Every structure is written in structure tokens, then in C-alpha cells.
Amino acid sequence: MFVWRQIVAFLCGAAVSLSSLLSLPGTAADPFFSRLALIDEVLERIQSDFVRQVKFQNLVYGMVRGMVQQLDPYCDFKSAEEAQKYLASLKGEYCGVGIEVTMEAGYLTVLAPIEGSPAYEAGLMPGDRIVRVNGEPIRGLSFLAAIRRLKGKPGTKVEIEVLRAGVNHPLSFTLTRREIKAPSVSDARMIDTVAHIGYVRIRRFQKGTAEELKKALMPLLKSGMEGLVLDLRGNPGGTLDDALQVADLFIKNGILLQEIGRQQGRTFRKTYRAKPGDPFEGLTVAVVVNRGTASAAEVVAGALQDSGVAILVGERTFGKGCVQSVFRLQTEPALLKLTTSLWFTPNGHAVQKGVSCLHKGVCFHRRNEQDRQRGGLAPNEPVSLSAAEEMLLRQLRLRSPKQPWLILQFDRQLRRAVSILKNRKLFEEKRDRVGQF
């Protein structure tokens, strides 16, 4: 008997033969066995008539990936080998070209290049749509199949062709894959010694980010820091727990996040609250954001904005307001990543593209249907940078990392954040804009 039948019979714990089960027509209430008949027939045909022999495990993995890919771009199945690499990436270490991507309108789209990576140095931008990899079109491929085209061994080259908004022709980049080590927190310094305003950048949220941030900011606090610019531009997100811990550092009490999802077949609603006692709760904060600020980074931005602790300066954020949970499978050392919930800011603002807010009426972030479809958080103080300005700042960070005054001179978003923090009345005016629906 075909191996698949033996496996399913074992899983079903059936006392009758599987062939008799597979002959059942199935019903609308329980179509399970009739669907198994289709799977069994296809597998058996592949094993008997495909032009070459195929490993049974590859077929099973293909079926599982096919199921998962039907859900949304964020769901994933990872084999034992892939699981090890994924867990290492959560610590900020992996091999690749250094871009965080998502699937948007059928295109593999850049969320953000990781600073210092091949993609960052070559000039890839948030929002770039990847259309070809090594000369082969990738539109129409599944998210995971497209990702695999980008992967490879350290030292190997990959050619990427992208479409960029505002540019009427494709752009081509040749990147060399290498080991990527992405520190979470960087560039902590006093950006204005007279007004006692500090600056810190969080590149992504990973295990230990909150402790890393506390360690970076404590010397500034002891030096008399009264305001802080928290730079989340190009931050693609990371782990939700670490993002909540970071938000909690600045918020004394109240809600950090609202979450609605499903667990074991039941809908749940969960509210995360701040715990008092952190040393940074009295700071006035300006969070600098752009279209590369996504997911867990939007959790922090939304929590600080709604709490009144911070204003957002820059551009509308990306719009990823869903949570993925990672499940260790019992049958083998593989991982299953599923979207299990949607999250909303403390005041009930939706962040996920196409999702409505929990509150009623007009929303600061959703003034029209276009805003709802775009998703994301609207800044209190909009300041947009051109592609040329972004490229200039990127080159300055790479070539003059020890000259922050030079970067400040050309960074209009950062300069505006500092100027608002220096004027308490102006800060309060900008902060209160969110409440004006």
C-alpha cells in the first residue's frame, strides 16, 4: 500500500482500512476524508508516473508549504535546517543580502535594507519592488519561492532588478551575499548638549533589545538628558515581546497594545499594560519614522504616540499590524509560523492594511478609504525625504559614522524632531493633533 495511506491511517487511528475511508464522499460539514482522497491520488500518480523519482519528504514538505502559502505572505513552514537559520536570524545573525521583504500587490517588496548590509550599501530602498532575480522574473511566484531565489552561500553574487516609485525604468543591483550581523541598538549620544536632548536608533527588535537600550541610554540620563529622539526609520520589526518591553520603558501606566486573535479554535482579546518604575518615564520623546518602519516598530511608535509620551515625525509607517506565532511541530524538529492575531494601538487605531479601527468615527490615521488601504500610522509632524536625500544620508552614515553633526545638517526629519523637543508648547500642540479626529 502507498506510504501516504499508511501515514494517514496511523494519524487517524482508524480501525477500518484507509481505502474505505477515502471512498467516503464527504459532506459540507466534514469534507476531510474526501479531500484526502484527492491528495492520495495525486501523490500516488507522482510516485508512479513522474519522469524521475522524487523524495517522499520533498512531496510532503511541498504540500505543507502549499497550504501555508494560501494564508497570507507572513505565514511560513520551515524544515529542521531552515528552522535553525531562522532562530539564528532572530538574534540578528544570518547570511544573505540584508533586506527585509514582504509580498505586496503580487510583488516581493523591500520593507527595509539592514544598515551596513550589501543591499544597504548598494542603495535598495523601502518600497522597491523586486521583479527579477538573476534575470528570471519572480512575479507570480509564491513568497517563499521568491525568497529562495535571493538565498545562497556567502561570497556568491545575485543580480536584483527592481521597480521604484518615481523612476520610469527598472534599476539593477548586483549584490554579494555575506554574513549579516545586525545590532539592535546603535548611535546613542547627546545630540544637543545645550537643550539636553539625546538620540538613539533601534534597527530591529530582537531578544535583549530592551536591556540593550537601557544600557545605551543610562549614561545620557545621568548626564541630564531631558528629551530623546528615538529613530525607528527603516526598522522592519522583530519580536513583539521585545517591542512591548521597549515601549514600557517610557510609559508609566496604561495600555501598550490591544490584540485580537484566535487560539485553539477560540477568539481571544488581550490587553497589554505598562508597569511603572522605569527610569525613562519622565522623558519627552520624538519618534522618527518612515515607510520602512514596520510591525514591532509600529507597536512602539503607536504605544508612545497614544500615551502622549511621544510625537511621530517623518512619514506614514508601513502598515503591518498582525502578529505571527511560531509553533514547534511535534512530528519533527520543524517550525510553523502562522498569523494568529491583529493588534491595535492603545486607543484602538488599526495599523494593518485594510483593517478598520476599533473605535467609531473619523480617525487621525484613517481620514479616507485610501488611508485605510495603505495602513500604518500617520505622523504628528509630516516630513518627507526625497530618494536623493535618503541616499545622501545613507552615504554619510557609511562614510562619516563618527561625524553626527554632519548627518544632522542634511537630515531634515531629525532636525525637525530636535526643534520640536526644544519647544515644549510646540511639542504639546503636535502631540494633541492625534486627538483631533
N, C-alpha and C positions, 0 to 999 in steps of 0.2 A: 504493500500500500504506500502511496505517496507520503513523503515525510511530513508535509504540511498537515495532512489529515491526522497523523499520529500526534502532532503537537497540539492541534486544536482539540482533539478528543481528550488529551490529558488536561488541557486548561479547562475544558467544560466539565470534567469529572463525570462524563456521561457513561451510563451503564449500557446504553444501546450503541450500535455502530454509528460512526460519523456519517457514512453514506446514507443511512436512513434519515439522519438529521438534515443533511444537505438537500434531501429531496422535498423537505417541507416548503410550501410556497411562501411562508412568511406572511405577516399581517402588518397593517399600518401601525398597530400598537407595538409589535415586536418583529421588525424586519431583519433581525440579526442573522438568523441562520440562512435565509435566502441570499443575503449579501455574502456570507461565507462561501456559498456555492460558486458565486462569480469569481471570488478570489482564488478558490481552489482550482477552478477550471483554467484560469489564466496562468497560474503557476505551473500547473501540470503541462500545459501546452508549451510554455517556455522551456521547461526541462526536457521535453521530448523532441521539439522541432526547431528551436532556435539554432542558428548556424554554428554556434560554438557553445561549449559548456560554460555555465555561469555558476559561481559560488552561491549556494543557497543563502548564506548570510547576507550577501550583497542584495539579493532579491528582497529579503525581509527588511533590511535597512531602507531599501528604496520605497517599500510600501509604507513604512512608518514615516519617512520624510515626506512622502506624498500626502499623507493625512495631515501632518503638521503644517505643511505649506499652504493648505487650503484655509487656514485660520486667519492669520494676519502676518505682516512682514517680520514681526518680532518673535514669533514662536519658532522653536528650533529643536532638533534632535541631534545629540552628539554621541558618537561612539565612544568607547573607552579611551582611545587615543586622542580623539578630539576633545573629550572632557578634560583631560589633563592640561591641554593647551588653554582651554577656556578658563579653567580655575587659575592658571598662571597669569592670564590677562587681567583678571580681577585685582591682582597685586601690582598691575602696571608693567608687566614684563611679557613680551611676546615677539614673534618675528613677523615682519610684514613691511608695508609701505607707510603705515602710520596714518590711516584715515578711519574715522567712524562713519558708517554709512547706514542708510535706511532705504526702503523702497517707496517711491512717491510717484504717482501717476504713471506707473509702469517703468520708471527709470530707477536705476541704482543711483541714489543721490547722496552727496557728501554732506554729513552733518557738520563735521569739523576735522581739519587736519591736526594731528598732535604736534605741538611745538617741538622743533628740533628734528622732526622725522623727515624722511625723503619727500613725502607729499608736501609737507610744510615748506621745505626749502625750495621745492620746485615751483610752488605758487598755486597749488589747488586751493579752492575757496569753498566755504559753506554754500550749499545750493547748487554747486556744479553737478550736472547730470552726466554720468558715465555712459557712453554709448558704444564704445568699442574697447576691447582688451586684446592686445597683440593682433590688431587688425580684424578681429572677429566681433560682429555685433552681439550685444548681450541683451538688448531689449526683447522681452518675451520669455527670457529665462526666469526660472524661479529665483527668489532671493538667495537661497543657499548655493544654487548652481552658479550664479553670478559672482558670489563671494569667492568660490573656489577658483575662478579664473584669476583672481588677484593674488592668491596664495602661492607660495613657492619657497625654495630654500634660500638661506642667506647668501647674498652675493649674486643672485640671478636677477636679470632685468625684466621689466614688464612695461609695455607701452600702453598708455591710457589715453583715450580720446574723449573729451568732454564737451558738452554744450553749456555755455554760461550766459546768464541773463544780460542783455545789453550788448552782447558780442554776436555779430551776424555770421560767424563761421566757427567750425569746431576748433578746439585747442588740443594740441597733442603734447603729452609729457612722457618722458622715458625715465623710469624710477628704478633704483637698485634696492632690492629688499635687504633688510638688515634687522638685527635685534633691536627692539624698541623698549626703552625703559622710560616710563612716564611718571616722574614725581608728581605727587598730588598738589602740594603747596609750594609756591615759589615767590621770589621777589619781594618778600616782606621788608618794608623800610618806612621811614618817616618821609612822606612826600612833600610836606610843608611844615618846616620846623617852627615857623612863627605862629601859625594857626593850630599847630599840634595835630595835624591830620596824617594818619597812616595809610599805607597801601599794602594790599596782599592779593595774590592771584591764586585761584584754585583751578587747576587744569582739568581734573576729573575727580569723582568721588569713589574712593576705594577703601579697603579695610585700613583703619587707622587715620583717616583724613582729619577727623575732629581733633585728635590728640596732636597731630602734626601742626594743625592750625593754631591750637593753644600755645604750643611751644614757640611758634614763629611770632605770635602777637604779644606774648607776655613781656618781652624786653621793650616793645613800643609802649605798652600800657604803663610800665614802670617809668618810662621817660616822659609821661604826661599826655599820652595820646587821648584826644577828646572826640575825634571823628575818624571814620575809616572808609576808604574806598575799597570795596570788595569786587574784584574783577572776575566775572564769570563768563566773559566773552570766549566763544569757541569751546566752552565746556560741554561735552556731549552727554554728561550724566554719570551714571555708575550705579552704586548700590544705594537703595532707598534708606536703609538704616543709618548709613553714614551721613547722608544728606540731612536727615532729621536731627542727628546729633549736632551737626554744624549749625543748623537753624536755632536749636535750643541754646546754643552758647550766647545768643544775642537777645533772646526773648525771655522775659521774666516769667510770664504766665500766659495762659490762653491756649487756643488751638493752633497746632502746627499744620495739620493736614486732615482732610476728610477722605475716606476710602470706601468705595462701594464695589463689591465683587462677589465671586462665587467660590465656595469651598465645600467639597464633598456633596455637591448637588444642591446646596442651600445658599441663598443670597445673604450676604452679611454687610453690615455697615460699621465702620470702625473710625474712631476719632483719636488722633494723636495729640497729646498736650505737652506743653513745655513744663520743665521743672526748674524752679528758681535756684539761685545760688552760684551762677557762673559769673566770672569777673568782668565780662564784656557787656553785661546787660544795660549799662548806662550809656553806651556809645551811640552816637548818631552815625548812621551808615548810608552810603550811596552805593548801590549795586549797579555795576556797568554790565550791560547785556547786549547781545546782538542775535542775529538769526541762527547762529551756531550754539546758542545757549539752549540746552535741551534736557528733557527728562528730569533726572535728580537735581540738576542745576536749576530747573524751573521750580522744583519743590522749594528750594531755599529762597529763591527770588520771590515767589508768591507768598511764602510764610512771612518774610521780613516786610514785604510791601503791605500786606493786610494787617499786620500787627501795628503798623505805624512806626516801627523802628527805622525803616529804610524807605528811600525812594529808588525807583529804577531809572537809569539814564542810558540812552542809546537807542536800540531798535527793538521791534517786536520779536519775542523769542520764538523758538522753532515750533512748539505745539505738540509735544509728546507727553500726554497726561495719563498713560497707562502703566501698570505695574506687571513685570514678569516675575514669576516664581520658578525656581529651579528644583526639580524633583529628581532624586537619585532613584533609579529604577532597581527593582528587586531581582529581576531576571538576569541582569549582567551589569557590570560597572559602567553604565551609560547614564547620560543626563537628558531630561526632557524639560525644556523651557517653555512655559505657557503664559500667555497674558491672562491674569487671574482677577484683575480689578482695574477700575478707573479711579483717579484721585482728583480732588478738588481743593482749592485753596481754603484757608480758614473761613472766608466769607462766602464760600460756595461758588467761586468762579471756576468754570471749566477751562482746562488747558488743552485737552486732546482735540485735534482737528475734527470738526463736525459734531461735537458733543455739546449739548445745551447746558447752561449753568443750573445749579440747584436753586438759586434764588429767582424771584419773579421780577419782571420789569427789565428796563434797559440796563445794560452792563457797561462799565468803563472799558472792558476788554472786548465786548461784542456789540459794537454800535450798529452793525448791519449784518446781513447774511454772509457777505464776503469775509468779514472778521471771524464769523463762526466757522466757516470752512477752513480758514487759514489756521485757526487755533492760536495758541501762545498767549503770552502776557504783554499788554501794551505798557510802554514806559511812561512814568510820570513826566519825564522830560525827553521828548524825542530828539535824537541827534544821529543822523545817518552819515556814514563814511562812504566815500566812493571806492571803487575797486582799486584805483590808483593810490588812494590814501592808505588802504589796508595793506597793499603790497609794500609801500614805503615803510610803514610801521613794522611789518614783518622783517624787512631787511635790517632795520635799526636794531630790533631785538636780537637778531642773529649776529650782527657785526659790532654792535655797541652795547652789549648787555650791562656793562658797568657804568653807563652814562645815562641814567634815568631822566636827567634833566633834558637831554636831547629828545628822548621819546615823548616826554610831556609837551615839548614845544610843538610837536606835529600831531599829537593825539587830541582831537577836539572833544571826543567823548569824555576822556579822562579829565581834561581841563575844565569842562563844564561841571563834572561831578565835584571837583575840588572847589570851584567857585560857589556852588550851591551850599556845600557844607560850611563854608566860611560865613554864610549869611543865614542865621537861624530863622529869620522871618521868611526869607525866600524858600528855605527848606520846608517850613510848615505849609506854605502856600502850595508847593508842588506835591507834598505828601497828601494834602486834603483833596486834591483833584480826583483821587480814586473814588472818593465817596460821592462825587457829583455825577450821578447817573443821567 
